[in-house]
Amino acid sequence: MRDRRQMIRIVLVAVTCVSLLACAPRPATEAAESAAVAQAPYPTLLPFESLTPPPPPPPGLVAGLLAEGAALTAAATVQRSQP
């Protein structure tokens, strides 16, 4: 019984601490911005065609993933066949 009361006290203290942290003031990031930042135009986006393609996957990665997928499919088939 005593251990349960102690555990309840610990939980209540932890909840109180977390609740007080949620009320902590946030840093004022808006005050650090100048008026020029607020008036700046939105940056232009690059056309999709000008983006570079991703690099090719490392050698053996695709074959390894396909083999792992086949092994998982076989394992799933075995599990489904069992009653």
C-alpha positions in Angstrom: 0.0 0.0 0.0 2.8 2.4 0.9 4.6 1.7 -2.4 1.4 2.5 -4.3 1.1 5.8 -2.6 4.7 6.7 -3.3 4.2 5.8 -6.9 1.1 8.0 -7.1 3.1 10.9 -5.6 5.9 10.4 -8.1 3.5 10.4 -11.0 1.7 13.6 -9.7 5.0 15.4 -9.3 6.1 14.4 -12.8 2.7 15.5 -14.3 3.0 18.8 -12.4 6.5 19.4 -13.7 5.5 18.7 -17.3 2.5 21.0 -16.9 4.6 23.8 -15.7 7.1 23.3 -18.5 4.2 23.7 -21.0 3.6 27.2 -19.5 7.2 28.3 -20.0 7.5 31.4 -22.2 8.6 30.8 -25.8 11.5 32.7 -27.3 10.4 35.8 -29.2 11.4 34.9 -32.8 9.1 37.5 -34.3 11.0 40.3 -32.6 14.2 39.1 -34.2 12.8 39.6 -37.7 13.2 42.9 -39.4 10.5 44.6 -41.4 12.4 43.6 -44.6 11.8 40.0 -43.9 8.1 40.5 -43.6 8.0 42.5 -46.9 10.3 40.1 -48.9 8.7 38.3 -51.8 8.3 34.6 -51.7 11.2 32.9 -53.4 10.6 31.5 -56.9 10.5 27.8 -57.2 12.7 25.8 -59.6 11.0 24.2 -62.5 10.6 20.5 -62.0 12.6 19.7 -65.2 15.6 21.5 -63.9 15.9 19.4 -60.7 18.6 16.8 -60.8 17.6 13.1 -60.7 18.4 11.1 -57.6 21.6 9.1 -57.6 21.3 5.4 -58.5 21.0 3.0 -55.6 24.1 1.2 -54.4 25.0 -2.0 -56.2 23.2 -5.0 -54.8 20.6 -3.0 -52.9 17.7 -3.6 -55.3 18.5 -7.4 -55.6 18.7 -7.7 -51.8 15.4 -5.9 -51.3 13.7 -8.1 -53.9 15.1 -11.2 -52.3 13.9 -10.0 -48.9 10.5 -9.3 -50.3 10.3 -12.7 -51.8 11.3 -14.3 -48.5 8.7 -12.4 -46.6 6.0 -13.3 -49.2 7.0 -17.0 -48.9 6.9 -16.8 -45.1 3.5 -15.2 -45.2 2.2 -17.9 -47.6 3.4 -20.6 -45.1 1.7 -18.8 -42.2 -1.5 -18.5 -44.1 -1.5 -22.2 -44.9 -1.3 -23.2 -41.3 -4.6 -23.6 -39.4 
